[in-house]
Amino acid sequence: MSIKTSELTKIYGLQKAIDNVSFTVNSGEIVGFLGPNGAGKSTTMKILTCYISQTSGKAEVCGFDTRENPLEVKNKIGYLPENNPLYTEMYITEYLNFIAGIYGIKNPKKRIDEIIFLTGLGDERHKKIGALSKGYRQRVGLSQALIHNPQVLILDEPTSGLDPNQINDIRKIIKEFGKERTVLLSTHIMQEAEALCDRIIIINKGKIVLDEQTRNLQKKFNSKITLTVEFKNEVTLKSLQKVLNIESAINIEGNIWRIESSGNIDIREAVFRFAVDSGNIILKQSEEEQKLEEIFQQLTQIK
């Protein structure tokens, strides 16, 4: 496994920033590390990247202990922090050459050319970092995180403040990198987590409240089935309430209804039979899924 934490705890004064946090991340996984502000996401990431030390517990990256082997850990990790600190007076290639030197990369020019191509910086490579837009600065930050070909990539809000095209480009880079290596990704954009991540970890008030494969979230949290149905002819609330296992029916507009089951029961056949028996026709029908945003709110008690 690439990342392993065991009962990881960090205390600032009287406050527990993280409290007995334990999880593992394997190679080839892209894991979304989610939580409200102040939940402990950045603290956990800073411990994994050896920027700060834990109060107690253990953290390992690629088998190296973050306390005992910080240099080995840093060599295995690529890190893009939320504030993306850069030397704005340096040119892009100058900056990447500086980072390559820190890692002792052989043939740095070749590697810089590869990274600039990968992150789409080719047209901007001769500019100063200070002259770049936020989107291109984020690409430079991602370039420095990838330049030494790390086994683990840790990203703290990598697409914050970017426009839709920039977000899409950064996501493609992350997805490609995560095919064979490990990505731990913090984001407040739930759609991004759903689109990118194989697994979701949610932390709240310093404790992990969810660790689940993304594909299993709907099965685990959907306690009811909700259908949006458009009938050809008029339907009354009273008639729908008589259908077995329908808990509620709300008219959206015209002949379009939002119908909810009384439990995790498939009511599609019952609704179809209702239409046939009443001489009606279903023009459209779709099943609503509980969104990750709703699950997040449920687990972190945000109203």
ABEGO torsion letter per residue (X at the ends): XABBBBGBBBBBEABBABBGBBBBBBBGBBBBBBEBBGAGAAAAAAAAAGABBBABEBBBBGGBBAAABAAAAAAABBBBBAAGBBBAABBAAAAAAAAAAAAGBBGAAAAAAAAAAAAGAAAAAABBAAABBAAAAAAAAAAAAAAAGBABBBBBGAABGBBAAAAAAAAAAAAAAAAABBBBBBBABAAAAAAABABBBBBBGGBBABBBBAAAAAAAABABBBBBBBBABBBBAAAAAABBGBABBBBABEABBBBBBABBBBAAAAAAAAAAAAGBBBABBBBBBBBAAAAAAAAAGBX
